[in-house]
Amino acid sequence: MKRLLGYGLEFIKRADMVLFALCLTCSIFGLVVISSATASYNTNRYVLVQGFSLIIGIGLFVLLTIIDIDIIADQWLILFAFEIGLLLILAVFGTGMEESGNKAWLRFLGIGIQPTEIVKVIFVVLLSKHATFLKNYRNISAPLSVIQLAAHFGILFLMIVVISEDLGSALIFLAIFLVILFAAGVKLYWFLLGLAAVAALTPLAWNYVLSDYQKDRILGPYLPDIIDPTNTGINFQPYQSKIALASGQLTGTGLYQGTQSQSSSLPQKHTDFIFAVIGEELGMIGCIVVIALLVAIMVRCVYIGLKSRNTMNMLICFGMAGFLFFQTFENIGMCIGIAPVIGLTLPFFSYGGSSLFATFAAMGIVSGIRFRPSPERFHSRT
């Protein structure tokens, strides 16, 4: 018992308990809001699933804090095969959800798992290791190096788009890719060349790849009077979200008291549009608290990355902060009507077991970087 207590005290001393406390605060806050958002469904299933996922997430946080991420990353070939395997399983067994329109889920006994949530955490680790190797032993801005990194990203990106038809998740991978390459020191001209390539290919994609529905989704927030002047079509969700946010004013209507949140007027109120529920029932103050908590987590990740003693660990921390930033910005953007609705959850707050425990796993990896000093073999390389 004394030995176990000693291990516990050592863990608390060395792990990043500030990061853990922030994540736990967000998750409990999210559980309360999910409870309110789903009150009209007359079932506690969503709260129970989210609570169970939180327990799993805490376990993963502890486990991945203790396990050396350098040892895990050394098994890069196995991890890469695991990523590909998970996405290939979607091609055979992938199912969609009625509101999402994609095939991004695996369902067993009524329980849904979204493999891309797991894959994105692994992707951060593997791309960070890949970029670190090229930075330390090659010229990371050489054409061959950039092609390798682009291929690493491109394989997963295309698989997600083609197999799961989940463009929202694929864009998270793009955000991770750009953040890690920038942090790794890839020359700016490569980003400019990439931007030019995207600009050149956009007309082709617009005319020959995207459906009319996808085009309307993209243009909806910016040309509402043309795309959906009655707000009953493509803009229905963000329109109802903005009504909910506006009605909350400064302090909100109170939990379980929102007009939009406690009715069927607000679609996906416990998942994609949980921020609208927060805005209506807890007001602008609640929204500011949520944003402040998420920003604090991102800042903590960056801080740990800057304090780490090797390049790979720094890139991992930046990559984790990058996907949190993109998901937060896009989700809130959807809710306030300035970004297309692409089905991304608000980290820690939205209902979604896969998202919750995968994000806790990601933060556990970050905590683990603070948990232990860097191996001596890295000191001469950074």
C-alpha positions in Angstrom: 0.0 0.0 0.0 2.8 2.4 0.9 4.5 1.6 -2.4 1.3 2.3 -4.4 0.8 5.5 -2.5 4.4 6.5 -3.3 3.8 5.8 -7.0 0.7 8.0 -6.9 2.4 10.9 -5.2 5.3 10.6 -7.7 2.8 10.7 -10.6 1.1 13.8 -9.2 4.5 15.4 -8.7 5.8 14.7 -12.2 2.7 14.6 -14.5 1.2 17.8 -15.7 -1.7 18.2 -13.2 -2.5 21.6 -14.5 -3.2 20.2 -17.9 -5.2 17.3 -16.3 -7.2 19.7 -14.2 -8.1 21.8 -17.2 -9.1 18.8 -19.3 -11.2 17.4 -16.4 -12.9 20.7 -15.8 -13.8 21.0 -19.5 -15.2 17.4 -19.5 -17.3 17.8 -16.4 -18.6 21.1 -17.7 -19.4 19.3 -21.0 -21.2 16.5 -19.1 -23.5 19.1 -17.4 -24.3 20.9 -20.7 -24.9 17.5 -22.5 -27.3 16.6 -19.7 -29.2 19.9 -20.3 -29.1 19.6 -24.1 -30.5 16.0 -24.0 -33.1 16.6 -21.3 -35.9 16.7 -23.9 -34.9 13.3 -25.2 -36.1 11.6 -22.0 -33.1 9.4 -21.7 -29.8 9.6 -19.8 -28.0 7.4 -22.3 -25.9 10.3 -23.6 -24.7 11.3 -20.2 -23.9 7.7 -19.3 -21.9 7.1 -22.5 -20.0 10.4 -22.1 -19.3 9.7 -18.5 -18.0 6.2 -19.3 -15.9 7.7 -22.0 -14.5 10.2 -19.6 -13.4 7.3 -17.3 -11.7 5.7 -20.2 -10.1 9.0 -21.1 -8.7 9.5 -17.6 -7.2 6.0 -17.7 -5.6 6.7 -21.1 -4.3 10.1 -19.8 -2.5 8.3 -16.9 -1.3 5.4 -19.0 0.2 7.6 -21.8 1.7 10.0 -19.2 3.7 7.0 -17.8 4.6 5.3 -21.1 7.6 6.8 -22.9 6.3 8.3 -26.2 9.8 7.9 -27.7 9.5 4.1 -27.3 6.0 4.2 -28.8 7.2 6.3 -31.8 10.0 3.8 -32.4 7.3 1.4 -33.5 6.4 3.7 -36.3 5.9 0.9 -38.9 3.4 -0.9 -36.7 1.6 2.3 -35.9 1.4 3.3 -39.5 0.0 -0.1 -40.4 -2.5 0.3 -37.6 -3.7 3.6 -39.0 -4.1 2.3 -42.5 -5.9 -0.8 -41.1 -8.4 1.2 -39.1 -9.3 3.2 -42.2 -9.5 0.1 -44.4 -11.9 -1.4 -41.9 -14.2 1.6 -42.5 -14.3 0.6 -46.2 -16.0 -2.7 -45.3 -17.8 -2.0 -42.0 -18.1 1.8 -41.9 -21.6 3.2 -41.3 -22.9 6.7 -41.1 -25.1 8.6 -38.8 -28.3 10.1 -40.0 -27.3 13.6 -39.4 -23.7 13.4 -40.7 -24.1 11.8 -44.1 -20.7 10.1 -44.0 -19.4 6.6 -43.3 -17.0 7.5 -40.5 -18.3 5.1 -37.8 -17.8 1.6 -36.7 -20.8 0.2 -34.7 -20.7 -2.7 -32.3 -23.7 -3.7 -30.2 -25.1 -0.2 -30.5 -21.8 1.5 -29.6 -20.2 3.8 -32.2 -16.5 4.4 -32.6 -15.0 6.9 -34.9 -11.6 5.6 -36.0 -10.4 8.9 -37.3 -10.3 10.3 -33.8 -7.8 7.6 -32.9 -5.9 7.9 -36.1 -5.4 11.7 -35.7 -3.5 11.2 -32.4 -1.3 8.6 -33.9 -0.8 10.8 -36.9 0.6 13.6 -34.8 3.1 11.3 -33.2 4.2 9.7 -36.5 4.4 12.9 -38.5 6.4 14.5 -35.7 8.9 11.6 -35.7 9.1 11.7 -39.5 9.7 15.4 -39.5 12.3 15.1 -36.7 14.3 12.5 -38.6 14.3 14.6 -41.7 15.3 17.7 -39.7 18.1 16.0 -37.9 19.6 13.7 -40.6 18.4 15.4 -43.9 17.5 18.8 -45.1 13.9 19.1 -44.1 13.3 21.8 -46.8 14.8 19.7 -49.6 12.3 18.6 -52.3 12.6 14.9 -51.4 11.9 15.6 -47.7 8.9 17.7 -48.4 7.6 15.1 -50.9 8.0 12.4 -48.2 6.0 14.4 -45.6 3.4 15.4 -48.2 3.0 11.7 -49.1 2.7 10.7 -45.5 -0.1 13.2 -45.0 -1.7 12.7 -48.5 -2.2 9.0 -48.1 -4.3 9.4 -44.9 -6.1 12.5 -46.2 -7.3 10.8 -49.4 -8.3 7.6 -47.5 -10.4 9.6 -45.1 -12.1 11.6 -47.9 -12.7 8.6 -50.2 -13.5 5.9 -47.6 -15.4 7.7 -44.9 -16.5 10.8 -46.9 -15.7 12.8 -43.9 -14.2 16.1 -45.1 -14.3 17.7 -41.7 -12.0 15.1 -40.1 -9.7 15.2 -43.2 -9.3 19.0 -42.7 -8.1 18.3 -39.1 -5.3 16.3 -40.6 -4.4 19.1 -42.9 -4.2 21.5 -39.9 -1.9 19.1 -38.1 0.2 18.7 -41.2 0.7 22.5 -41.6 1.4 23.2 -38.0 4.0 20.5 -37.7 5.8 21.4 -40.9 5.9 25.0 -39.9 7.2 24.2 -36.4 9.7 21.8 -37.8 11.3 24.7 -39.9 10.1 23.9 -43.4 10.9 27.0 -45.5 8.1 29.4 -46.1 8.3 29.1 -49.9 7.0 25.6 -49.7 3.8 26.9 -48.0 3.5 29.5 -50.7 3.9 26.9 -53.4 1.3 24.7 -51.7 -1.1 27.7 -51.6 -0.5 28.4 -55.3 -1.2 24.7 -56.1 -4.4 24.8 -54.1 -5.5 28.0 -55.9 -4.8 26.4 -59.3 -6.6 23.2 -58.5 -9.6 24.8 -56.8 -11.5 25.7 -60.1 -11.1 22.1 -61.2 -12.4 20.7 -57.9 -15.2 23.2 -57.9 -16.4 22.3 -61.4 -15.7 18.6 -61.5 -15.5 17.2 -58.0 -17.8 19.0 -55.6 -21.5 18.4 -55.7 -24.0 21.3 -55.7 -24.8 20.5 -52.1 -21.2 20.7 -51.1 -20.8 24.0 -53.0 -23.8 25.4 -51.2 -22.4 24.3 -47.8 -19.2 26.2 -48.5 -20.9 29.3 -49.8 -23.8 29.3 -47.3 -22.2 31.4 -44.5 -20.9 34.0 -47.0 -23.8 34.3 -49.5 -26.9 33.6 -47.3 -29.3 35.8 -49.3 -28.4 33.9 -52.5 -27.9 30.3 -51.2 -30.6 30.1 -48.7 -32.6 33.3 -48.3 -35.3 31.7 -46.1 -32.8 29.9 -43.8 -34.8 26.7 -44.1 -32.2 24.8 -46.1 -28.5 24.7 -46.0 -28.3 27.5 -43.4 -31.0 26.2 -41.1 -28.6 24.8 -38.5 -26.4 27.9 -38.1 -29.5 30.1 -38.2 -31.1 28.3 -35.3 -27.8 28.3 -33.5 -27.5 32.1 -33.8 -31.0 32.5 -32.5 -30.0 30.4 -29.4 -26.8 32.4 -28.9 -28.5 35.7 -29.2 -31.3 34.8 -26.8 -28.8 33.9 -24.1 -27.5 37.5 -23.9 -25.0 38.0 -21.0 -25.9 35.5 -18.4 -28.2 33.0 -20.2 -31.6 31.6 -19.5 -30.2 29.0 -17.1 -29.5 25.3 -17.5 -32.5 23.2 -18.7 -34.3 26.5 -19.5 -33.3 27.4 -23.0 -36.1 27.8 -25.6 -34.1 26.5 -28.5 -32.0 24.0 -26.4 -35.0 22.3 -24.8 -36.9 21.9 -28.1 -36.2 20.3 -31.5 -35.5 23.7 -33.1 -31.7 23.3 -32.7 -30.3 20.3 -34.6 -27.4 18.3 -33.2 -27.6 20.4 -30.0 -25.6 17.9 -28.0 -22.8 17.3 -30.6 -21.9 19.9 -33.3 -23.9 22.7 -31.8 -23.2 22.3 -28.1 -21.7 25.8 -28.1 -25.1 27.2 -29.0 -26.6 25.5 -26.0 -23.9 27.0 -23.8 -24.6 30.4 -25.3 -28.3 30.2 -24.7 -28.4 28.7 -21.3 -25.2 30.2 -19.8 -24.9 33.3 -21.9 -21.9 35.2 -23.1 -20.2 34.6 -19.8 -20.5 30.8 -20.3 -19.1 31.1 -23.8 -16.1 33.1 -22.6 -15.4 30.6 -19.9 -15.5 27.7 -22.4 -13.2 29.6 -24.8 -10.8 30.5 -22.0 -10.5 26.9 -20.8 -9.8 25.6 -24.3 -7.3 28.3 -25.0 -5.6 27.5 -21.7 -5.2 23.9 -22.7 -3.7 24.9 -26.1 -1.3 27.3 -24.4 -0.3 24.6 -21.9 0.5 22.2 -24.8 2.6 24.9 -26.5 4.4 25.7 -23.2 5.2 22.1 -22.6 6.5 21.8 -26.2 8.7 24.8 -25.8 10.1 23.4 -22.5 10.7 19.9 -24.0 14.3 18.9 -24.7 14.0 17.4 -28.2 12.4 18.3 -31.5 10.0 15.4 -31.7 8.4 16.1 -28.4 8.1 19.8 -29.3 6.4 18.9 -32.6 4.0 16.5 -30.9 2.9 19.2 -28.4 2.4 21.7 -31.2 0.5 19.2 -33.3 -1.9 18.4 -30.4 -2.4 22.1 -29.9 -3.0 22.6 -33.6 -5.8 20.1 -33.9 -7.5 21.5 -30.8 -7.3 25.0 -32.2 -8.7 24.0 -35.6 -11.6 22.1 -34.1 -12.4 24.8 -31.6 -12.2 27.6 -34.3 -14.3 25.6 -36.8 -16.9 24.4 -34.4 -17.5 27.9 -32.9 -17.4 29.3 -36.4 -20.2 26.9 -37.4 -22.3 28.0 -34.5 -21.9 31.7 -35.1 -22.4 31.3 -38.9 -18.9 32.3 -40.1 -17.7 28.9 -41.2 -19.3 26.1 -43.2 -21.0 23.3 -41.3 -18.7 20.3 -41.6 -19.6 18.3 -38.5 -16.7 18.9 -36.1 -17.2 18.6 -32.4 -16.1 21.1 -29.7 -13.2 19.3 -27.9 -14.2 18.0 -24.4 -17.6 19.6 -24.5 -19.5 17.9 -27.4 -21.1 14.5 -27.0 -18.8 11.9 -28.5 -17.1 9.1 -26.7 -14.4 8.6 -29.4 -13.6 12.3 -29.5 -13.4 12.5 -25.7 -11.1 9.6 -24.9 -8.9 10.2 -27.9 -8.4 13.9 -26.9 -7.6 12.7 -23.3 -5.1 10.3 -24.8 -3.5 13.2 -26.8 -3.2 15.3 -23.6 -1.8 12.3 -21.8 1.0 12.1 -24.4 1.7 15.8 -23.8 1.7 15.3 -20.0 4.1 12.4 -20.5 6.5 14.7 -22.3 6.7 16.8 -19.1 6.7 13.6 -16.9 10.1 12.5 -17.9 13.5 14.1 -18.9 14.5 13.5 -22.4 16.8 10.5 -23.0 20.5 11.4 -23.3 20.5 10.2 -26.9 18.4 13.2 -28.0 20.4 15.9 -26.3 23.0 16.2 -29.0 20.4 16.3 -31.8 18.4 19.3 -30.7 
